[in-house]
């Protein structure tokens, strides 16, 4: 039975993770960290990592980028494996995650869905074949409460595609700002926010007289919760280092 500390336990994703773990027999939430310290699920909740002295095997973070510094200091000090599932980090924060992974095992990906990570591999294969001949655009859609735009998943897809293209590419987020023709080495990234859309990502390869579209639609946040739990169990007993969904698969 693996013991999990859940950061962001009272948020929407945190509640989903708690509900799923309640139905499992291989893990249990022993403590939570949340700015709202309400405890209604049988485990203590602390407002900051430094207050939590509960023994655990792994930590899952589905909270907010603002607490990353304290969270990384906490897991490094305790040598506690951590699944970082929060999105919207700055480049400096991502660098800090990489630095911490030299001391403790950290699982870090922009999306915990199995389907999305398969989409990444399919997109890379398509880009290897079509790159240089087809224009590439990424469209992502999320609910109206999502703070970051574009999504971390959209950037993950763009980075994966860019890594296999024959020439370096640059990302365009705002086409109306400049009046000029599209350059061949652009990847357009577009964000839609509205309603209760859980998450949709489409990659459009537009060529001469033909188009190819690859897409993924999440119908329920449960797919991300399940991925985070499986990542946490995978990470237990691993050596220090940076892990991602490819390692789990």
C-alpha positions as CSV (number, residue, x, y, z in Angstrom):
1,X,0.0,0.0,0.0
2,X,1.7,3.2,-1.2
3,X,1.2,6.4,0.8
4,X,0.5,9.5,-1.2
5,X,0.6,13.2,-0.2
6,X,-1.7,15.2,-2.5
7,X,-0.9,18.8,-3.2
8,X,-4.0,20.6,-4.4
9,X,-6.3,18.1,-2.7
10,X,-9.3,20.3,-2.5
11,X,-9.2,21.5,-6.1
12,X,-11.2,19.9,-8.9
13,X,-8.4,17.5,-10.0
14,X,-7.5,16.8,-6.3
15,X,-11.0,15.8,-5.6
16,X,-11.0,13.5,-8.6
17,X,-7.8,11.9,-7.5
18,X,-9.1,11.3,-4.0
19,X,-12.3,9.7,-5.4
20,X,-10.3,7.4,-7.6
21,X,-7.8,6.4,-4.9
22,X,-10.7,5.6,-2.6
23,X,-11.7,2.8,-5.0
24,X,-8.2,1.3,-5.2
25,X,-6.4,-1.1,-2.9
26,X,-2.8,-0.3,-3.8
27,X,-2.5,3.3,-2.5
28,X,-4.0,5.7,0.0
29,X,-3.9,9.5,0.5
30,X,-2.2,10.1,3.9
31,X,-2.1,13.9,3.8
32,X,-3.1,16.9,1.7
33,X,-1.7,20.3,0.9
34,X,-4.1,23.1,-0.1
35,X,-4.6,26.8,0.6
36,X,-8.1,25.7,1.7
37,X,-7.3,23.5,4.8
38,X,-10.7,21.8,5.0
39,X,-10.3,18.1,5.7
40,X,-13.3,16.0,4.9
41,X,-11.8,12.8,3.5
42,X,-10.1,11.3,6.6
43,X,-6.6,12.7,6.1
44,X,-5.1,15.9,7.5
45,X,-4.7,19.0,5.2
46,X,-1.9,21.6,5.5
47,X,-1.7,25.0,4.0
48,X,1.9,24.7,3.0
49,X,4.4,21.8,2.4
50,X,6.6,22.9,5.3
51,X,3.8,22.1,7.8
52,X,3.3,18.5,6.6
53,X,5.4,16.0,8.6
54,X,3.4,13.0,7.5
55,X,5.4,10.0,6.3
56,X,4.7,9.1,2.6
57,X,6.1,7.2,-0.4
58,X,5.3,9.8,-3.1
59,X,3.7,13.2,-3.6
60,X,1.3,14.2,-6.4
61,X,1.0,17.9,-7.2
62,X,-2.1,19.2,-9.0
63,X,-2.1,22.7,-7.6
64,X,-0.7,26.1,-8.8
65,X,2.7,27.2,-10.2
66,X,3.0,29.7,-7.3
67,X,3.8,27.0,-4.7
68,X,6.4,25.2,-6.8
69,X,9.5,26.6,-5.1
70,X,8.3,25.5,-1.6
71,X,7.1,22.1,-3.0
72,X,10.5,21.3,-4.6
73,X,12.4,22.3,-1.5
74,X,10.1,20.0,0.5
75,X,10.5,16.9,-1.7
76,X,14.3,17.5,-2.0
77,X,14.7,17.8,1.7
78,X,12.7,14.6,2.4
79,X,14.0,12.8,-0.7
80,X,10.4,12.2,-1.6
81,X,9.5,11.2,-5.2
82,X,7.1,13.7,-6.8
83,X,4.6,13.7,-9.7
84,X,4.3,17.3,-11.0
85,X,1.0,17.5,-12.9
86,X,0.4,21.2,-12.6
87,X,0.8,23.3,-15.8
88,X,1.5,26.9,-16.6
89,X,5.1,27.0,-15.4
90,X,7.6,29.6,-16.5
91,X,10.9,28.6,-18.2
92,X,12.7,29.3,-14.9
93,X,10.3,27.0,-13.0
94,X,10.8,24.2,-15.5
95,X,14.5,24.6,-15.1
96,X,14.0,24.3,-11.3
97,X,12.1,21.1,-11.8
98,X,14.9,19.7,-13.9
99,X,17.5,20.7,-11.3
100,X,15.5,19.0,-8.5
101,X,15.3,15.8,-10.5
102,X,19.1,15.5,-10.0
103,X,18.4,14.8,-6.3
104,X,15.0,13.1,-6.3
105,X,12.9,11.2,-8.8
106,X,10.4,13.5,-10.5
107,X,7.7,12.6,-13.0
108,X,6.9,15.7,-15.1
109,X,4.7,16.0,-18.1
110,X,2.3,18.5,-19.5
111,X,-0.5,16.0,-19.8
112,X,-1.2,12.8,-17.8
113,X,-3.5,11.3,-20.5
114,X,-2.3,8.1,-22.2
115,X,-4.1,9.2,-25.4
116,X,-2.5,12.6,-25.5
117,X,1.0,11.0,-25.2
118,X,0.2,8.7,-28.0
119,X,-0.9,11.7,-30.0
120,X,2.6,13.2,-29.4
121,X,4.2,10.1,-31.0
122,X,1.8,10.2,-33.9
123,X,2.4,13.9,-34.5
124,X,6.1,13.3,-34.6
125,X,5.7,10.6,-37.1
126,X,3.5,12.8,-39.3
127,X,5.9,15.7,-39.0
128,X,8.9,13.6,-40.1
129,X,7.0,12.7,-43.2
130,X,5.2,16.0,-44.0
131,X,7.6,18.5,-42.5
132,X,8.7,21.2,-44.9
133,X,5.8,20.4,-47.3
134,X,2.8,21.1,-45.0
135,X,2.0,24.0,-42.8
136,X,1.4,23.0,-39.1
137,X,-1.2,24.6,-36.8
138,X,-2.2,23.5,-33.3
139,X,-5.7,24.3,-31.9
140,X,-6.4,23.7,-28.2
141,X,-9.7,24.2,-26.4
142,X,-10.4,24.3,-22.7
143,X,-13.0,25.4,-20.1
144,X,-13.4,29.1,-19.3
145,X,-11.7,28.7,-15.9
146,X,-8.3,27.6,-17.2
147,X,-5.7,30.3,-16.4
148,X,-2.8,29.5,-18.8
149,X,-2.9,29.9,-22.6
150,X,-1.7,28.2,-24.7
151,X,-2.0,25.0,-22.7
152,X,1.0,23.1,-21.6
153,X,-0.1,20.2,-23.8
154,X,-0.2,22.4,-26.9
155,X,3.4,23.5,-26.2
156,X,4.4,19.9,-25.6
157,X,3.0,19.0,-29.0
158,X,4.7,21.9,-30.6
159,X,8.0,21.0,-29.0
160,X,7.7,17.4,-30.1
161,X,6.9,18.3,-33.7
162,X,9.6,20.9,-33.8
163,X,12.2,18.4,-32.6
164,X,11.8,16.3,-35.8
165,X,11.4,19.0,-38.4
166,X,14.3,19.5,-40.9
167,X,14.6,23.2,-40.0
168,X,14.2,25.1,-36.7
169,X,10.6,26.3,-36.2
170,X,9.2,29.2,-34.3
171,X,5.8,29.5,-32.7
172,X,3.2,32.1,-33.6
173,X,0.4,32.9,-31.1
174,X,-1.1,36.1,-32.4
175,X,-1.4,36.4,-36.2
176,X,-3.5,39.6,-36.2
177,X,-0.5,41.6,-34.7
178,X,1.5,41.5,-38.0
179,X,0.2,41.6,-41.6
180,X,2.4,39.3,-43.6
181,X,2.3,35.9,-45.3
182,X,2.8,32.8,-43.3
183,X,6.4,31.6,-43.2
184,X,7.2,27.9,-43.8
185,X,8.9,27.3,-40.5
186,X,6.0,28.6,-38.4
187,X,3.9,26.5,-36.0
188,X,0.7,28.3,-35.2
189,X,-0.7,27.8,-31.8
190,X,-4.3,28.9,-31.0
191,X,-6.2,28.8,-27.7
192,X,-10.0,28.6,-27.2
193,X,-11.6,29.1,-23.8
194,X,-15.2,28.5,-23.2
195,X,-17.9,26.6,-21.2
196,X,-16.9,23.3,-19.6
197,X,-14.6,21.9,-22.3
198,X,-12.4,19.4,-20.5
199,X,-9.6,19.5,-23.1
200,X,-9.3,19.2,-26.9
201,X,-6.2,19.3,-29.0
202,X,-5.9,19.2,-32.8
203,X,-2.9,19.3,-35.0
204,X,-3.6,20.4,-38.5
205,X,-1.1,19.6,-41.3
206,X,-2.2,21.7,-44.3
207,X,-0.6,21.0,-47.7
208,X,-1.3,21.6,-51.3
209,X,-4.8,20.5,-52.0
210,X,-4.9,18.2,-48.9
211,X,-5.0,18.3,-45.1
212,X,-4.3,15.8,-42.4
213,X,-5.8,16.3,-38.9
214,X,-4.7,14.5,-35.6
215,X,-6.8,15.1,-32.5
216,X,-7.6,14.1,-29.0
217,X,-10.6,14.9,-26.9
218,X,-10.8,14.4,-23.1
219,X,-14.4,13.8,-22.0
220,X,-13.7,13.7,-18.3
221,X,-11.0,14.9,-15.9
222,X,-10.7,11.3,-14.6
223,X,-8.3,10.4,-17.4
224,X,-5.7,12.9,-16.0
225,X,-6.3,11.7,-12.4
226,X,-5.8,8.1,-13.3
227,X,-2.6,9.0,-15.2
228,X,-1.2,10.9,-12.2
229,X,-2.0,8.0,-9.8
230,X,-0.3,5.4,-12.1
231,X,2.7,7.8,-12.5
232,X,3.0,8.1,-8.7
233,X,3.0,4.3,-8.2
234,X,5.5,3.9,-11.0
235,X,7.8,6.5,-9.4
236,X,8.0,4.8,-6.0
237,X,11.5,3.3,-5.5
238,X,12.9,4.9,-8.6
239,X,16.3,6.5,-8.6
240,X,16.7,10.2,-8.9
241,X,16.0,11.6,-12.4
242,X,13.4,13.1,-14.6
243,X,10.7,10.7,-15.8
244,X,7.8,11.2,-18.2
245,X,4.9,9.3,-19.8
246,X,7.1,7.6,-22.2
247,X,8.9,5.9,-19.3
248,X,5.6,4.7,-17.8
249,X,4.3,3.4,-21.1
